[in-house]
Amino acid sequence: MSTTKTVIVADDTAFVRDRFATALLSAGHTALTVKSAAELLARVRGDLERIDLIVLDLRLPHAGGVGLVRAIRKLDEGRLPILVFSGTIATAEEVRDLAALGVAGYVNEYSAVQHILPSLAPHLFPDNFNRRGSPRVVLGIPVAYRFGNTIAAALTLNISKGGIAIRTMSPLQSGAKVRARFRLPGSKRDIETESRVGWSDRRVGMGLQFEKVDPADQAAVDEFVDQHFFTNRKA
């Protein structure tokens, strides 16, 4: 499996295109930047065999919305992983439609540069990661986790309804059982989970899949993930 990937970054804002391209290029990947739907579809048509991922602004000029993803799917027959910039989602209905079209997840277009690659890695190297089934919210909050008699503290990379990813240079082995504790932004109480390490990568960290969570805590996580996609979106 090639460790060098080719990623299309489609956004009409140079600031977003350039930051994502810089993060990809610094890791040795190829970034193809486009700023319109016509350019994007031409790239997909011409380079289908070499594209590994599309990162997409859903509000590209002249052809935005779910229809643009449908147009990609007509060309790729559902093969390409597509990530959508979360700030460009307009409605809950769009989230449902995108899920039906097999969109792999969401990424914050304003992520700090050092967070961009970790958020793309599960989609660039899916065999190394156990995919979680709900959108990921990029979020750096403190998390304490316990493995056997060892307690460690770190920052999260992202959170989904099914788990959290943690930035650490000494991740545990896949399959390890972990107790984790964290507090969502704006909340006054800790969430405790019993989890299992779903993926582990020394360059990035590890992913914890929730196995046992209090129902009220799970509801708080679900609500937080859902709410994230309807804030800071483009007009």
Secondary structure, 3 states (H helix, E strand, C coil): CCCCCEEEEECCCHHHHHHHHHHHHHCCCEEEEECCHHHHHHHHHHHHHHCCEEEECCCCCCCCCHHHHHHHHHHHCCCCCEEEEHHHCCCHHHHHHHHHCCCCEEECCCCCHHHHHHHHHHHHCHHHCCCCCCCCEECCCEEEEEECCEEEEEEEEEEECCEEEEECCCCCCCCCEEEEEECCCCCCCCEEEEEEEEEEECCCEEEEEEEEECHHHHHHHHHHHHHHCCCCCCC
